[in-house]
Amino acid sequence: MKHFTSVHDLDSLDEALKLAAELKKDPYKYQSLGKNKTLLLVFFNSSLRTRLSTQKAGLNLGMNVIVFDINEGGWKLETELGVIMDSDKPEHIREAVPVIGRYCDIIGVRSFAKYESKEDDYEEKIIQQFIDYAGVPVVSMEAATRHPLQSFADHLTIEEFKTKEKPKVVLTWAPHPRALPQAVPNSFVEWIRETDYELVVTHPEGYELAPEFMGDLKPEYDQMKAFEGADFIYAKSWASYKDYGKVLSKDRNWTVSDRQMAVTNNAKFMHCLPVRRNMVVSDSVIDSENSVVVPEAENRLFSAQAVIKLLLDEINK
């Protein structure tokens, strides 16, 4: 594996899951693997779980870790070629990225969709330039269209809590006051489609995800019907893909509450966090014994550690 930006970068999903489970049992098993290696984490956007879990993952593997908030501690970066740089951006990404690459062995990058251009976001212009110019392996810590470390942790969580071989997993849209990227739902659908789980995606009309992620999967517009018999409920807000970046609805009837959970098969509740209580999910659901959001967040450490370990294996060959 040269870089990690999606599930398709893994040589074997099953083996990656086994590695993550192994690391969860013994986080320091490969502590000597990263000796004298540096992990540099570049954040264009805010983070809590991604920052802490990926930093800890590198430390568990014996790496030196540098965390860089590029918009707070660095120069503003121009990302387009051919522009006259007479604005407030004194440095170009074309020079910044190769320099960053000289200081480390692996780079993690977190850069959200800007919602200025669907084409730019879905071409993944930021993370792709890191891949093109850094000269070292790049890990996506959430990009414009995917959040693979989160989805890896989600998959690990389902494997841990499932009570039958092929659980029914429901991804449900939920209302939110702001326009949020499609990265988490895109990535979640992409990963779960690689399994033999039953996957249902439910949302109001107008919130259909990009065809490249949905494939032949058809959305269910009736949330209550989607929830029937579900084993896992994954709630997430996202803005429209068709009317790109727009909030088309704030319908609180889609807030996950006891009403919807009552028709499930005693389903586990999942969310990537942070979550807006009583907007996305009711207090009663997220505080219930069936909420697995904290174990799910804990698994962010082991998904990140598995990915970094696989990249170190390649570097150390």
C-alpha positions in Angstrom: 0.0 0.0 0.0 1.6 3.3 -1.1 -1.1 5.7 0.2 -4.4 5.4 2.1 -7.3 7.4 0.8 -10.1 4.7 0.5 -10.9 1.1 1.2 -9.6 0.3 -2.2 -6.1 1.0 -1.2 -6.0 -2.0 1.2 -4.6 -5.2 -0.2 -7.1 -7.1 1.9 -10.0 -5.6 4.0 -10.3 -8.8 6.1 -6.6 -8.8 6.9 -6.7 -5.1 7.8 -9.6 -5.7 10.2 -7.7 -8.6 11.8 -4.7 -6.3 12.2 -6.8 -3.6 13.9 -8.3 -6.2 16.3 -4.8 -7.5 17.0 -3.6 -4.0 17.8 -6.5 -3.3 20.1 -5.5 -6.3 22.2 -1.8 -5.3 22.2 -1.3 -1.6 21.1 2.5 -1.7 21.7 3.2 -5.0 19.9 5.0 -3.2 17.0 6.5 -0.3 19.0 9.9 -0.7 17.5 8.5 -0.6 13.9 8.5 3.3 13.8 11.8 3.9 15.5 13.5 7.0 13.9 10.5 7.5 11.6 8.4 10.7 11.7 4.6 11.0 11.2 3.6 14.6 10.3 -0.1 15.4 10.6 -1.4 18.4 8.6 -4.7 19.9 9.5 -6.5 22.3 7.3 -9.7 21.8 9.4 -10.6 21.3 13.1 -10.4 17.9 14.7 -10.6 16.1 18.0 -10.8 12.3 17.5 -8.8 12.3 14.3 -6.0 14.5 15.8 -5.7 12.5 19.0 -6.2 9.0 17.7 -3.8 9.4 14.8 -1.2 11.1 16.9 -1.5 8.3 19.5 -1.4 5.7 16.8 2.0 7.0 15.6 3.3 7.1 19.1 2.2 3.5 19.8 4.3 2.4 16.8 7.3 4.2 18.2 7.2 7.2 15.7 8.0 10.8 16.2 4.8 12.8 15.6 4.5 16.4 14.5 1.1 18.1 14.4 0.7 21.1 12.2 -2.4 23.3 12.0 -1.6 24.9 8.6 -4.1 27.7 8.8 -3.1 28.8 12.3 0.6 28.2 12.4 1.6 28.4 8.8 1.3 30.6 5.7 -2.0 30.6 3.9 -1.6 28.3 0.9 -2.5 29.0 -2.7 -3.7 25.7 -4.2 -4.4 26.7 -7.8 -1.8 26.8 -10.6 -1.6 29.7 -13.0 -2.8 32.3 -10.6 -1.1 35.6 -9.9 -0.3 35.4 -6.2 -1.3 38.9 -5.2 -3.8 38.0 -2.5 -3.4 37.0 1.2 -1.8 33.7 0.3 2.0 34.1 0.2 2.9 30.4 -0.3 2.0 27.9 -3.0 1.1 24.3 -2.2 3.4 23.2 -5.0 6.5 24.3 -2.9 5.0 23.7 0.6 4.2 20.0 0.1 7.6 18.9 -1.1 9.2 20.7 1.8 6.8 19.0 4.3 7.7 15.7 2.7 11.4 16.3 3.4 10.7 16.5 7.1 8.9 13.2 7.6 8.2 9.6 6.5 4.4 9.6 6.4 2.0 12.5 6.1 -1.6 12.6 7.3 -3.8 15.2 5.7 -7.2 16.6 6.8 -8.9 18.9 4.3 -12.7 19.2 4.1 -14.8 20.0 1.0 -15.0 23.7 0.5 -18.4 23.6 -1.2 -17.2 26.2 -3.7 -17.0 23.8 -6.6 -18.3 20.3 -6.9 -15.7 19.5 -9.5 -12.8 20.7 -7.4 -14.0 18.9 -4.3 -14.7 15.6 -6.1 -11.3 15.7 -7.8 -9.8 15.9 -4.3 -7.4 18.7 -5.3 -5.8 19.2 -1.9 -5.0 15.6 -1.0 -4.1 14.7 -4.5 -1.4 17.4 -4.6 0.1 15.9 -1.4 0.2 12.5 -3.1 1.7 14.0 -6.3 4.4 16.2 -4.7 5.2 14.9 -1.2 7.4 12.0 -2.1 6.2 10.0 0.9 3.1 8.0 1.8 -0.1 10.0 2.4 -2.9 9.1 4.8 -6.3 10.8 4.4 -7.5 12.0 7.8 -10.7 13.1 6.0 -10.7 14.6 2.5 -13.5 16.3 0.5 -15.3 13.1 -0.5 -14.1 10.4 1.9 -13.2 9.8 5.6 -11.6 6.3 5.4 -10.1 6.1 8.9 -13.6 6.8 10.3 -15.2 4.2 8.1 -12.5 1.6 9.0 -13.3 2.2 12.7 -17.0 2.0 11.9 -16.5 -1.4 10.2 -14.4 -2.6 13.1 -17.2 -1.5 15.5 -19.9 -3.4 13.6 -17.7 -6.5 13.6 -17.3 -6.3 17.4 -21.0 -5.7 18.2 -22.9 -7.7 15.6 -24.9 -10.7 16.8 -25.4 -12.3 13.4 -23.2 -12.9 10.4 -25.1 -10.5 8.1 -26.5 -7.6 10.1 -28.9 -5.0 8.6 -27.0 -1.7 8.7 -28.9 1.5 8.1 -27.3 4.9 7.2 -29.8 7.6 7.9 -29.6 11.3 7.1 -30.4 13.6 10.0 -31.1 17.3 10.2 -28.4 19.8 11.0 -28.2 23.7 11.0 -25.2 23.8 8.7 -24.2 22.3 5.4 -21.9 19.3 6.2 -19.7 17.4 3.7 -20.7 14.1 2.2 -17.3 12.5 3.1 -18.5 10.4 6.0 -21.7 9.0 4.4 -19.8 8.5 1.0 -17.0 6.6 2.8 -19.4 4.6 5.0 -21.4 3.4 2.0 -18.2 2.5 0.1 -16.8 0.4 3.0 -20.1 -1.4 3.8 -20.6 -2.2 0.2 -17.4 -4.2 0.4 -19.1 -6.5 3.0 -22.0 -8.9 2.8 -24.0 -6.9 5.3 -27.5 -5.7 4.3 -27.1 -2.0 3.7 -30.0 0.6 3.5 -29.5 4.3 3.0 -32.4 6.5 3.9 -32.8 10.3 3.5 -35.3 12.8 2.2 -35.5 13.3 -1.6 -32.7 15.6 -2.8 -30.1 14.2 -0.5 -29.0 11.4 -2.8 -25.2 10.6 -2.6 -22.9 10.6 -5.6 -23.6 7.6 -8.0 -19.9 6.6 -7.7 -20.5 5.7 -4.1 -24.1 4.3 -4.2 -23.5 2.2 -7.3 -26.7 0.1 -7.8 -27.9 0.8 -4.3 -31.2 2.6 -4.2 -32.2 5.0 -1.4 -35.2 4.4 0.8 -37.1 7.7 1.3 -39.3 6.3 4.1 -37.1 6.4 7.2 -39.5 4.2 9.4 -39.5 1.5 6.7 -35.7 1.6 6.5 -35.4 1.2 10.2 -37.6 -1.9 10.4 -35.5 -4.9 11.7 -32.2 -2.9 11.6 -29.3 -4.1 13.7 -27.3 -1.0 13.4 -28.4 2.6 12.9 -25.7 5.1 11.7 -26.9 8.7 11.8 -25.2 11.4 9.8 -26.0 14.9 8.4 -24.9 15.9 5.0 -25.7 18.6 2.4 -27.1 17.9 -1.0 -24.9 16.5 -3.7 -27.3 17.4 -6.5 -27.8 21.0 -5.3 -24.3 21.0 -4.2 -23.6 22.2 -0.7 -27.2 23.2 -0.1 -29.3 22.5 3.0 -32.7 21.4 1.6 -34.4 20.4 4.8 -34.1 20.7 8.6 -37.1 18.3 9.2 -36.9 17.3 12.8 -39.0 14.2 12.1 -35.7 12.7 10.8 -34.0 13.2 14.2 -33.3 9.7 15.5 -35.4 9.1 18.5 -37.1 6.3 20.5 -39.9 6.4 17.9 -37.6 5.2 15.1 -35.5 2.9 17.3 -38.6 1.0 18.5 -39.0 -0.7 15.1 -35.4 -1.9 14.9 -34.0 -5.2 16.1 -32.7 -3.6 19.3 -30.3 -1.8 17.1 -27.0 -0.3 18.1 -26.7 3.5 17.5 -23.6 4.8 15.8 -22.3 8.3 14.9 -18.9 9.6 14.0 -19.1 12.5 16.5 -19.3 15.4 17.2 -23.0 15.2 17.3 -25.7 17.8 17.8 -28.0 16.3 20.5 -31.7 16.6 19.9 -31.0 17.7 16.4 -29.4 14.6 14.9 -30.3 12.2 17.8 -32.3 12.5 21.0 -30.6 12.3 24.4 -32.5 9.2 25.2 -31.0 7.3 22.2 -27.4 8.5 22.4 -27.4 7.9 26.2 -29.0 4.5 26.0 -27.1 1.2 26.5 -27.4 0.6 22.8 -25.3 3.6 21.9 -21.8 2.6 20.8 -20.5 6.0 19.9 -17.7 6.0 22.5 -16.4 2.5 21.6 -16.7 3.5 17.9 -14.5 6.6 18.7 -12.0 4.5 20.6 -11.7 2.3 17.5 -10.4 5.3 15.6 -7.1 4.7 17.3 -6.8 1.2 16.1 -7.9 1.9 12.5 -5.3 4.6 12.3 -2.6 2.4 13.8 -3.4 -0.5 11.4 -3.1 1.8 8.4 0.2 3.4 9.6 1.6 0.0 10.4 0.9 -1.2 6.9 2.6 1.8 5.5 5.6 1.3 7.7 5.8 -2.3 6.6 6.2 -1.0 3.1 8.7 1.7 4.0 10.9 -0.8 5.9 11.0 -3.4 3.2 
